[in-house]
């Protein structure tokens, strides 16, 4: 199944090893009691999916407080995702997931943007039956007044050229939709405004796993993993697969600023968020020295977008060993929320955790609704206009569950 995962080949190999490994001891130190969440809603998903291996791919909140979710599914059972489904919660009740796109050779990296009364969905597709993993196009559909537009291509690669990377999309405060997508030789930035696409802007010559956020000043920040000059290495060499950040303020993108250049470590899944004071926060995963699997979760900050603080390790001794799928968000009080999965035993038994950042330190990670159980390592979060943090995940019984994080006692 083609999934937007961090290290597919290594994860599969590690999963085989985990099946033969002895059970690991439960981590009881260094974690907080489960956080307080609202009553759980179960999405009415019976019969919506073809296979058991479907997953939630994105979750966004609209300006009216509605929630919108995307799911990936494998319709023909060939191990590739070829169905894209959508569900929404408007007025407090979730709709059943329904197909947005199906019958494609492969679908990857779907992204959702809710602006005004419209919902935009973007995805990458493969069109070659002989090579389904070769992604060659970026497509777009719009939902307005309950109806979906026809799928329209945003970009098509030339014959024989594939697209390496993923999509990142966001709406700014003025309602413009920003999309960063790969092209043959890097990334470009497209802006949808006034009913049409503006000319594309270059957004970097190479990179992986882009993450795009809109800032308080109307600008954008883009985090990618890639190669950039390293001051401690000979000229012409670089730190590969390390996080860097670029900024856009209406006229073009700045040069990348390295967040944590370290050529001895492999980095994964960069996340970005601006807090209420205008400080930019970055969270990403790293392996130990020379190791590929992510066993460290790091956090750094920048007040000016140029100088980054020394990385701080989050939850170094608790919750398990291998990290996965971090998500960073800021609520209406300006508090940072981090959710992540961690595996106790190889790559089996994924468990989701949540931590808050109070401006000085991270709270102890707390299990997310442990009584519900989890069946997948993906959990998506979104903050609504009221500032509440929503979570959507696949429970142990295979259905999707939704809950809202409650504020700690004394916090309003």
MARPABA-657425 format. One record per residue: x, y, z of N, C-alpha, C in turn. Coordinates in steps of 0.02 Angstrom, whole numbers, padded with zeros to 5 digits, always signed. Example, Ala and Ser with C-alpha at 12.3 -4.5 7.8 and 13.67 -1.06 7.14 Angstrom:
+00660-00284+00390+00615-00225+00390+00660-00165+00390+00642-00112+00354+00684-00053+00357+00645+00002+00394
END
This chain:
+00042-00060+00000+00000+00000+00000+00044+00062+00000+00037+00107-00047+00079+00166-00050+00054+00216+00002+00095+00229+00053+00075+00272+00108+00125+00329+00115+00103+00386+00141+00150+00441+00154+00187+00429+00220+00227+00375+00222+00262+00358+00284+00334+00378+00278+00370+00376+00334+00436+00403+00338+00487+00359+00303+00489+00296+00321+00540+00250+00296+00508+00184+00278+00473+00179+00222+00433+00119+00209+00473+00055+00209+00530+00053+00175+00567-00010+00170+00594-00031+00237+00622+00016+00275+00650-00002+00340+00595-00019+00390+00538+00016+00386+00484+00000+00432+00458-00071+00420+00453-00091+00357+00430-00159+00342+00479-00211+00369+00544-00198+00359+00594-00245+00384+00593-00249+00460+00586-00190+00492+00585-00190+00564+00523-00225+00592+00467-00219+00556+00406-00252+00578+00415-00328+00578+00450-00355+00528+00462-00427+00527+00505-00448+00586+00555-00408+00602+00597-00424+00659+00557-00419+00724+00512-00369+00727+00474-00359+00788+00429-00419+00803+00405-00452+00750+00360-00509+00761+00395-00566+00797+00461-00568+00793+00499-00621+00826+00531-00599+00891+00524-00534+00907+00558-00508+00966+00517-00521+01028+00550-00528+01087+00513-00537+01149+00478-00472+01168+00421-00477+01203+00386-00416+01222+00429-00370+01264+00424-00305+01251+00461-00257+01290+00421-00239+01352+00458-00217+01405+00424-00197+01466+00387-00132+01455+00331-00124+01487+00291-00064+01481+00327-00006+01515+00330+00051+01481+00363+00110+01510+00315+00143+01559+00333+00143+01622+00288+00171+01673+00314+00236+01702+00378+00252+01691+00407+00313+01718+00410+00366+01663+00403+00428+01683+00412+00482+01636+00351+00498+01594+00293+00472+01611+00232+00489+01575+00180+00514+01624+00135+00556+01599+00081+00583+01640+00019+00540+01634-00029+00548+01679-00093+00514+01670-00125+00535+01604-00170+00494+01577-00202+00512+01513-00234+00581+01516-00225+00619+01462-00255+00686+01459-00331+00681+01457-00363+00736+01476-00436+00738+01477-00463+00754+01407-00499+00707+01379-00529+00716+01313-00604+00712+01318-00638+00741+01269-00711+00740+01268-00735+00669+01254-00801+00661+01257-00831+00598+01236-00812+00585+01164-00804+00521+01148-00778+00501+01083-00835+00492+01033-00828+00521+00974-00874+00509+00919-00845+00455+00874-00885+00408+00853-00864+00358+00804-00893+00376+00736-00850+00381+00685-00875+00397+00619-00915+00338+00591-00969+00351+00556-01009+00297+00527-00976+00271+00463-00925+00229+00472-00884+00210+00414-00897+00139+00389-00949+00105+00415-00962+00037+00394-00973+00033+00319-00935-00009+00285-00942-00018+00213-00909+00034+00171-00878+00085+00202-00849+00139+00162-00782+00119+00131-00746+00073+00164-00679+00056+00143-00676-00015+00114-00627-00025+00069-00621-00089+00036-00579-00138+00075-00528-00114+00109-00480-00157+00142-00472-00136+00214-00440-00178+00254-00427-00161+00324-00371-00111+00333-00330-00101+00280-00270-00061+00288-00279+00012+00268-00340+00037+00273-00352+00108+00258-00325+00151+00315-00318+00216+00302-00290+00260+00354-00316+00331+00344-00317+00370+00400-00332+00441+00395-00270+00476+00368-00280+00523+00322-00224+00556+00288-00219+00631+00305-00274+00663+00323-00271+00735+00340-00334+00754+00377-00329+00805+00419-00385+00832+00457-00377+00907+00461-00429+00945+00443-00427+01018+00446-00493+01044+00474-00490+01102+00505-00549+01137+00530-00564+01196+00484-00629+01205+00468-00649+01262+00428-00660+01324+00470-00665+01382+00438-00675+01444+00475-00742+01447+00513-00790+01404+00495-00854+01401+00530-00855+01348+00585-00797+01317+00599-00793+01266+00651-00805+01195+00625-00822+01187+00562-00831+01120+00534-00764+01084+00530-00767+01017+00528-00708+00976+00522-00710+00937+00457-00650+00927+00427-00645+00894+00363-00587+00845+00365-00599+00785+00340-00549+00732+00345-00542+00696+00279-00480+00673+00265-00465+00633+00206-00439+00565+00229-00455+00514+00189-00434+00445+00203-00407+00414+00139-00358+00370+00146-00331+00331+00091-00354+00259+00098-00367+00227+00041-00391+00158+00041-00364+00123-00021-00362+00057-00018-00339+00015-00074-00399-00022-00102-00426+00002-00158-00488-00026-00184-00481-00093-00216-00423-00108-00247-00416-00172-00282-00370-00221-00247-00346-00203-00187-00307-00250-00148-00238-00265-00175-00209-00220-00216-00143-00233-00244-00087-00203-00202-00103-00177-00143-00052-00148-00100-00037-00075-00114-00075-00043-00160-00065+00027-00176-00130+00065-00160-00123+00124-00131-00183+00164-00117-00208+00193-00183-00271+00179-00199-00301+00204-00261-00369+00235-00250-00390+00242-00187-00453+00275-00171-00440+00330-00120-00473+00387-00131-00468+00444-00085-00539+00460-00062-00550+00459+00004-00616+00470+00032-00617+00532+00077-00676+00560+00085-00684+00623+00122-00744+00616+00169-00737+00644+00229-00792+00649+00277-00789+00717+00310-00847+00740+00334-00849+00805+00368-00894+00801+00429-00882+00847+00475-00925+00855+00533-00948+00927+00533-01011+00937+00516-01040+01004+00514-01103+01003+00557-01101+01040+00610-01156+01039+00658-01149+00984+00710-01089+00954+00714-01075+00905+00767-01083+00833+00748-01107+00817+00688-01117+00748+00667-01074+00733+00607-01036+00678+00610-00992+00659+00556-01031+00625+00500-01014+00642+00438-01040+00604+00381-00999+00541+00372-01026+00493+00336-00987+00433+00320-00935+00451+00266-00875+00423+00271-00826+00436+00218-00852+00414+00150-00844+00459+00101-00868+00445+00033-00812+00460-00016-00809+00424-00072-00753+00433-00119-00751+00503-00149-00691+00531-00150-00677+00592-00188-00646+00574-00255-00604+00523-00253-00570+00499-00313-00557+00425-00306-00569+00387-00358-00555+00316-00357-00545+00292-00429-00517+00232-00435-00504+00205-00501-00437+00227-00530-00398+00265-00493-00331+00285-00516-00282+00227-00507-00225+00232-00540-00172+00181-00530-00145+00185-00459-00130+00245-00437-00108+00255-00368-00120+00327-00348-00133+00338-00284-00145+00404-00255-00100+00411-00195-00068+00470-00189-00020+00480-00134-00024+00552-00109-00004+00562-00046+00006+00627-00016-00053+00675-00022-00114+00653-00006-00171+00699-00011-00166+00754+00043-00188+00814+00023-00189+00870+00070-00255+00907+00062-00278+00935+00117-00343+00967+00120-00336+01038+00145-00372+01085+00116-00374+01155+00138-00447+01177+00141-00468+01204+00198-00535+01231+00206-00530+01306+00211-00560+01341+00163-00559+01415+00164-00628+01440+00143-00653+01489+00181-00720+01514+00168-00771+01457+00172-00813+01450+00121-00861+01395+00119-00840+01342+00069-00776+01339+00053-00750+01291+00004-00697+01246+00036-00693+01186+00010-00643+01137+00031-00603+01117-00030-00537+01123-00024-00492+01104-00078-00456+01039-00060-00452+00994-00108-00415+00932-00098-00363+00926-00154-00301+00912-00134-00246+00901-00180-00218+00831-00169-00193+00801-00222-00159+00737-00214-00111+00726-00273-00066+00679-00263-00020+00658-00316-00043+00591-00342-00032+00578-00407-00055+00515-00435-00002+00484-00480-00005+00418-00484+00034+00381-00533-00012+00356-00588+00012+00357-00650-00031+00340-00707-00005+00281-00748+00053+00253-00727+00084+00200-00766+00070+00133-00733+00028+00089-00762+00015+00024-00731+00077-00018-00722+00127-00008-00764+00189-00046-00758+00232-00022-00700+00221+00039-00678+00260+00067-00622+00215+00112-00580+00170+00082-00540+00122+00122-00501+00155+00170-00452+00216+00155-00431+00249+00199-00382+00276+00263-00413+00278+00267-00479+00303+00326-00513+00248+00379-00513+00256+00432-00473+00207+00485-00469+00222+00538-00522+00171+00556-00561+00183+00599-00618+00138+00661-00621+00091+00669-00574+00047+00726-00579+00020+00748-00512-00001+00811-00508-00034+00841-00450-00104+00862-00472-00156+00840-00436-00224+00856-00455-00261+00893-00399-00318+00923-00417-00354+00968-00372-00429+00962-00384-00467+00957-00330-00540+00961-00333-00564+01009-00280-00622+01039-00291-00651+01088-00245-00722+01066-00228-00739+01070-00164-00806+01056-00140-00840+01122-00121-00895+01136-00153-00934+01197-00139-01007+01179-00142-01046+01203-00092-01118+01189-00088-01132+01114-00091-01087+01075-00061-01097+01003-00057-01080+00964-00119-01053+00997-00171-01037+00963-00234-00962+00970-00249-00935+00917-00279-00864+00917-00297-00856+00938-00370-00805+00978-00383-00787+00995-00452-00753+00935-00485-00744+00939-00549-00705+00888-00583-00631+00895-00563-00595+00839-00565-00524+00840-00549-00486+00876-00605-00445+00925-00586-00406+00962-00635-00332+00956-00617-00290+00946-00668-00218+00941-00654-00188+01010-00637-00150+01012-00584-00111+01071-00567-00042+01067-00600-00016+01006-00606+00050+00996-00636+00054+00926-00664+00084+00920-00723+00099+00855-00753+00173+00852-00769+00206+00799-00748+00277+00790-00765+00283+00767-00837+00339+00782-00868+00352+00759-00935+00359+00683-00935+00351+00653-00994+00357+00581-01000+00425+00558-00973+00422+00505-00932+00483+00477-00905+00508+00510-00842+00477+00565-00823+00497+00600-00762+00448+00586-00706+00474+00572-00647+00433+00562-00589+00441+00618-00539+00396+00621-00491+00397+00673-00440+00419+00643-00374+00472+00670-00346+00497+00647-00282+00477+00697-00228+00446+00673-00176+00426+00718-00123+00352+00710-00107+00323+00761-00078+00254+00760-00057+00225+00830-00066+00162+00839-00046+00128+00902-00051+00123+00937+00016+00118+01003+00014+00103+01043+00073+00056+01098+00052+00004+01110+00091-00046+01160+00071-00074+01194+00133-00093+01258+00125-00121+01296+00181-00158+01356+00153-00207+01382+00190-00240+01445+00173-00214+01499+00219-00203+01560+00191-00180+01615+00233-00241+01654+00259-00228+01707+00298-00282+01744+00330-00326+01779+00279-00301+01792+00219-00340+01825+00167-00380+01776+00125-00375+01711+00140-00413+01661+00103-00378+01635+00042-00316+01656+00029-00278+01628-00027-00254+01558-00009-00256+01514-00058-00234+01445-00049-00163+01438-00076-00119+01414-00035-00049+01405-00055-00034+01331-00059-00003+01311-00114+00016+01241-00125+00090+01238-00143+00127+01196-00108+00196+01181-00126+00198+01109-00149+00222+01098-00210+00223+01030-00237+00289+01017-00274+00308+00954-00280+00370+00939-00314+00363+00946-00390+00417+00964-00422+00424+00960-00494+00486+00917-00507+00506+00913-00571+00560+00868-00587+00625+00886-00551+00638+00950-00539+00702+00971-00510+00694+01011-00446+00642+00997-00407+00635+01032-00344+00563+01041-00325+00548+01099-00293+00480+01117-00273+00460+01183-00304+00395+01192-00316+00369+01257-00335+00311+01275-00288+00297+01339-00285+00244+01367-00242+00192+01397-00288+00129+01374-00280+00074+01400-00319+00025+01433-00272-00006+01488-00295-00055+01525-00256-00120+01527-00295-00174+01506-00263-00241+01509-00293-00278+01568-00263-00291+01618-00303-00325+01678-00279-00367+01707-00335-00426+01734-00319-00468+01763-00369-00494+01714-00421-00498+01650-00402-00524+01600-00447-00474+01571-00495-00410+01591-00490-00360+01564-00536-00292+01556-00503-00249+01517-00536-00182+01505-00510-00134+01559-00534-00094+01585-00489-00042+01632-00507+00018+01594-00534+00063+01627-00570+00122+01593-00597+00162+01560-00541+00190+01501-00553+00227+01466-00500+00292+01501-00482+00310+01495-00419+00373+01522-00394+00418+01464-00372+00482+01467-00387+00527+01414-00361+00529+01416-00285+00527+01357-00255+00528+01352-00181+00581+01304-00157+00635+01298-00194+00690+01254-00173+00706+01203-00227+00770+01187-00234+00791+01142-00287+00784+01069-00268+00782+01055-00205+00772+00985-00185+00745+00983-00114+00720+00926-00094+00695+00919-00026+00644+00863-00021+00628+00846+00040+00580+00794+00054+00534+00817+00111+00476+00787+00115+00429+00796+00170+00416+00869+00187+00391+00909+00139+00379+00980+00152+00323+00990+00203+00331+01043+00242+00280+01063+00290+00271+01138+00284+00210+01161+00272+00196+01231+00258+00148+01258+00310+00165+01316+00340+00121+01348+00388+00115+01422+00372+00057+01452+00386+00046+01523+00377+00063+01559+00441+00096+01617+00435+00119+01654+00494+00073+01711+00513+00085+01739+00572+00043+01794+00596+00049+01858+00556+00104+01866+00518+00115+01926+00478+00093+01917+00406+00058+01863+00391+00036+01850+00324+00085+01811+00282+00144+01799+00309+00195+01761+00273+00186+01687+00282+00231+01649+00252+00232+01576+00256+00300+01552+00278+00300+01494+00309+00363+01459+00324+00357+01389+00295+00411+01366+00265+00413+01300+00233+00473+01262+00260+00460+01205+00291+00513+01161+00314+00520+01103+00267+00581+01085+00250+00594+01026+00210+00656+00991+00238+00664+00929+00219+00726+00893+00231+00765+00893+00166+00829+00909+00170+00868+00911+00109+00941+00925+00122+00976+00941+00068+01048+00954+00070+01060+01029+00066+01101+01055+00109+01120+01125+00106+01192+01132+00132+01227+01186+00115+01297+01192+00136+01304+01188+00212+01356+01155+00233+01370+01145+00305+01437+01178+00321+01439+01222+00370+01501+01260+00383+01559+01217+00406+01546+01157+00432+01599+01115+00458+01623+01063+00408+01594+01063+00348+01613+01015+00297+01649+01049+00239+01690+01012+00202+01726+01042+00145+01677+01072+00094+01702+01122+00057+01661+01153+00006+01636+01101-00044+01573+01106-00062+01544+01059-00109+01509+01000-00077+01520+00990-00013+01484+00937+00022+01427+00968+00061+01385+00927+00091+01328+00955+00126+01301+00907+00177+01256+00932+00218+01221+00890+00267+01157+00866+00235+01152+00802+00222+01094+00775+00186+01040+00756+00236+00977+00767+00214+00920+00744+00253+00913+00780+00320+00935+00842+00323+00928+00882+00384+00874+00935+00374+00841+00957+00427+00787+01006+00419+00813+01076+00406+00780+01111+00360+00794+01181+00348+00727+01216+00337+00727+01283+00343+00665+01321+00338+00676+01380+00291+00628+01392+00247+00625+01451+00204+00564+01493+00222+00567+01558+00204+00511+01603+00219+00488+01639+00156+00423+01651+00154+00391+01686+00098+00351+01744+00126+00363+01804+00099+00326+01863+00123+00297+01902+00065+00277+01867+00012+00242+01899-00042+00282+01910-00105+00348+01908-00102+00388+01923-00161+00432+01865-00182+00441+01816-00142+00485+01760-00159+00509+01726-00095+00543+01670-00104+00566+01631-00047+00638+01648-00029+00651+01650+00036+00719+01662+00060+00762+01599+00048+00826+01606+00056+00870+01548+00056+00856+01506+00118+00869+01440+00114+00854+01398+00172+00899+01412+00231+00869+01412+00290+00906+01419+00353+00909+01351+00387+00969+01325+00399+00973+01259+00432+00948+01263+00504+00906+01215+00523+00881+01211+00591+00929+01171+00635+00951+01114+00610+00997+01072+00648+01039+01030+00599+01091+01061+00570+01133+01024+00523+01178+00974+00559+01170+00912+00544+01211+00859+00573+01215+00802+00523+01269+00798+00484+01273+00747+00432+01278+00676+00459+01287+00668+00524+01293+00601+00552+01225+00572+00571+01172+00612+00567+01106+00589+00588+01056+00596+00532+01007+00551+00531+00952+00554+00483+00892+00586+00516+00862+00635+00482+00805+00671+00509+00741+00651+00472+00684+00661+00505+00620+00640+00477+00564+00688+00499+00514+00695+00456+00448+00725+00471+00452+00793+00507+00481+00845+00476+00482+00910+00510+00412+00939+00517+00400+00971+00574+00337+01005+00589+00352+01077+00609+00306+01124+00592+00315+01194+00608+00252+01222+00640+00262+01272+00683+00205+01309+00711+00230+01375+00739+00192+01429+00729+00206+01493+00760+00165+01498+00824+00196+01522+00878+00158+01532+00940+00129+01603+00942+00096+01620+00997+00062+01684+01002+00111+01743+01004+00174+01731+01020+00225+01784+01022+00262+01791+00956+00243+01753+00905+00277+01757+00841+00341+01717+00837+00352+01674+00886+00411+01630+00884+00394+01568+00844+00439+01548+00800+00428+01489+00759+00458+01428+00793+00419+01375+00797+00441+01313+00828+00448+01258+00775+00500+01219+00781+00510+01162+00737+00517+01099+00780+00484+01046+00758+00490+00980+00790+00506+00930+00735+00552+00885+00747+00569+00834+00698+00597+00774+00734+00603+00719+00698+00629+00657+00725+00699+00645+00697+00741+00611+00737+00807+00591+00715+00823+00521+00738+00868+00489+00702+00896+00426+00725+00956+00439+00769+00979+00386+00802+01042+00391+00837+01098+00398+00786+01159+00407+00809+01215+00416+00763+01219+00360+00712+01210+00377+00649+01216+00329+00596+01156+00283+00586+01105+00288+00629+01047+00245+00623+00992+00281+00584+00953+00243+00546+00900+00272+00507+00834+00279+00546+00818+00230+00588+00754+00231+00623+00751+00289+00673+00696+00326+00675+00692+00384+00720+00681+00364+00793+00730+00378+00834+00726+00361+00905+00732+00423+00950+00734+00483+00919+00736+00545+00957+00686+00593+00927+00653+00632+00970+00606+00683+00950+00633+00750+00975+00648+00796+00929+00683+00858+00946+00641+00919+00933+00656+00973+00970+00619+01036+00966+00669+01093+00968+00660+01142+00923+00701+01203+00922+00656+01262+00906+00679+01323+00924+00640+01383+00913+00682+01436+00879+00648+01483+00845+00681+01539+00814+00636+01600+00818+00664+01655+00844+00626+01717+00849+00632+01759+00786+00686+01749+00746+00697+01790+00687+00700+01750+00623+00691+01683+00628+00692+01642+00568+00761+01627+00542+00812+01652+00575+00881+01642+00553+00921+01600+00603+00916+01620+00666+00954+01584+00718+00906+01538+00755+00927+01476+00762+00886+01425+00795+00918+01405+00861+00877+01392+00910+00902+01369+00975+00931+01299+00969+00972+01280+01017+00997+01212+01019+00939+01164+01028+00939+01108+00993+00882+01062+00998+00873+01035+01068+00810+01030+01088+00791+01000+01152+00757+00933+01137+00776+00881+01173+00746+00816+01162+00681+00810+01202+00629+00786+01168+00563+00777+01199+00554+00704+01216+00531+00690+01277+00516+00622+01299+00573+00573+01284+00633+00586+01308+00690+00543+01290+00687+00474+01320+00656+00467+01379+00661+00403+01415+00594+00368+01425+00541+00396+01398+00475+00369+01412+00440+00348+01348+00389+00308+01355+00339+00293+01305+00360+00241+01253+00422+00219+01250+00441+00170+01200+00506+00187+01168+00520+00160+01108+00584+00172+01076+00577+00211+01011+00542+00184+00961+00540+00214+00895+00483+00265+00891+00499+00327+00872+00449+00379+00864+00419+00375+00794+00359+00405+00787+00326+00405+00722+00273+00459+00721+00262+00489+00663+00204+00531+00647+00192+00588+00697+00241+00633+00708+00227+00691+00751+00180+00740+00717+00139+00774+00757+00095+00828+00733+00099+00885+00783+00110+00946+00758+00118+01005+00800+00063+01055+00784+00031+01083+00836-00024+01130+00827-00023+01181+00883-00055+01238+00872-00060+01291+00922-00135+01304+00934-00156+01304+00998-00226+01315+01013-00242+01389+01021-00304+01406+01039-00326+01475+01045-00293+01513+01101-00261+01479+01149-00226+01512+01203-00152+01522+01187-00131+01499+01127-00060+01505+01108-00018+01448+01134-00049+01396+01162-00012+01339+01187+00004+01291+01130+00065+01266+01128+00084+01217+01079+00064+01148+01102+00038+01108+01055+00019+01039+01068+00057+00994+01020+00086+00942+01047+00122+00893+01006+00091+00825+01017+00071+00792+00964+00051+00722+00968+00101+00681+00928+00110+00619+00950+00156+00575+00915+00139+00503+00932+00162+00458+00890+00156+00387+00905+00224+00361+00926+00223+00310+00968+00285+00276+00986+00270+00201+00994+00318+00161+00972+00310+00089+00973+00348+00060+01032+00315+00017+01070+00347-00014+01127+00394-00070+01106+00373-00108+01055+00407-00171+01039+00419-00173+00963+00479-00154+00942+00492-00150+00871+00444-00101+00839+00404-00125+00792+00353-00083+00761+00283-00111+00772+00274-00144+00828+00208-00168+00846+00180-00125+00903+00115-00129+00913+00082-00095+00968+00094-00020+00968+00071+00016+00915+00079+00090+00916+00037+00121+00971+00066+00169+01005+00031+00205+01057+00039+00279+01046-00016+00316+01053-00015+00388+01040-00009+00427+01105+00030+00482+01102+00043+00524+01160+00033+00597+01142+00023+00636+01194+00012+00708+01187+00053+00745+01240+00084+00802+01219+00121+00843+01266+00107+00917+01250+00108+00959+01302+00099+01031+01294+00166+01066+01307+00173+01125+01274+00231+01167+01285+00208+01233+01314+00234+01251+01372+00209+01311+01406+00253+01372+01394+00298+01369+01346+00343+01424+01332+00411+01414+01362+00418+01365+01405+00483+01351+01436+00501+01278+01434+00450+01234+01440+00465+01163+01442+00405+01123+01417+00418+01062+01398+00366+01016+01376+00339+00978+01437+00274+00968+01438+00245+00926+01490+00264+00854+01479+00255+00813+01530+00264+00742+01521+00213+00716+01470+00233+00672+01425+00185+00646+01377+00131+00605+01411+00069+00614+01388+00012+00577+01415-00019+00535+01360-00040+00474+01377-00073+00431+01329-00138+00464+01305-00153+00455+01241-00215+00480+01212-00266+00424+01215-00317+00432+01256-00373+00386+01261-00352+00313+01258-00314+00290+01306-00288+00221+01303-00343+00168+01304-00400+00182+01334-00454+00133+01336-00484+00119+01267-00477+00168+01222-00503+00158+01154-00459+00111+01114-00394+00112+01128-00348+00072+01089-00335+00102+01020-00280+00082+00988-00264+00107+00922-00248+00049+00877-00263+00059+00813-00249+00006+00764-00200+00030+00711-00184+00094+00711-00140+00123+00661-00094+00173+00695-00037+00186+00662+00010+00233+00691-00003+00305+00670-00054+00316+00628-00070+00384+00606-00125+00413+00650-00114+00475+00673-00164+00513+00708-00158+00585+00683-00214+00614+00661-00213+00682+00634-00247+00729+00683-00222+00791+00687-00250+00841+00731-00266+00905+00693-00311+00945+00721-00329+01009+00692-00355+01054+00748-00344+01119+00741-00369+01168+00789-00425+01207+00755-00483+01211+00789-00541+01246+00761-00537+01321+00778-00582+01362+00750-00579+01434+00763-00588+01452+00837-00619+01408+00876-00625+01421+00948-00562+01403+00985-00511+01377+00950-00448+01361+00982-00443+01292+01012-00492+01248+00998-00491+01181+01027-00453+01133+00982-00417+01087+01012-00378+01037+00976-00421+00975+00965-00428+00955+00902-00465+00894+00883-00416+00840+00862-00433+00778+00876-00393+00721+00855-00438+00671+00820-00410+00639+00768-00446+00587+00730-00398+00529+00718-00419+00469+00736-00376+00411+00730-00417+00348+00719-00382+00293+00701-00416+00229+00692-00409+00189+00756-00465+00170+00785-00465+00134+00848-00451+00059+00837-00446+00023+00892-00428-00047+00888-00479-00089+00849-00542-00066+00847-00593-00104+00811-00596-00086+00737-00551-00042+00714-00548-00025+00643-00591+00034+00623-00631+00062+00670-00671+00121+00655-00632+00184+00673-00653+00239+00644-00619+00303+00658-00654+00338+00716-00614+00365+00759-00639+00399+00820-00615+00472+00820-00657+00515+00848-00642+00586+00853-00654+00609+00924-00609+00651+00949-00617+00679+01015-00584+00748+01017-00603+00787+01068-00577+00855+01077-00539+00858+01143-00479+00885+01141-00439+00891+01202-00469+00944+01248-00477+00927+01311-00502+00974+01359-00445+01012+01392-00457+01074+01411-00406+01113+01444-00391+01086+01513-00328+01090+01536-00312+01068+01604-00350+01108+01656-00358+01081+01716-00392+01118+01769-00361+01187+01779-00403+01238+01785-00379+01305+01796-00361+01343+01734-00361+01310+01675-00345+01343+01613-00409+01352+01573-00423+01412+01550-00484+01426+01513-00467+01453+01444
END
